């Protein structure tokens, strides 16, 4: 049986998907992939994507960040 917090997280995700569904569809049809990319994973504090954040953290370029289990 799933925990209540996991159920709540899934509900939140579903709301977010529904919220941006029309915007994503319009951007895909227009071919504006740069704007579409900005809707995806983004580390606001650093202004970079989550993948680049991970690479920089692994290389020790971001102080105070240690690898956990990723």
Secondary structure, DSSP 8 states (H G I E B T S, - for coil): ---HHHHHHHHHHHHHHHHHHHHHHHHHHHT-HHHHHHTS--BTTTTB-HHHHHHHHHTT-STT------
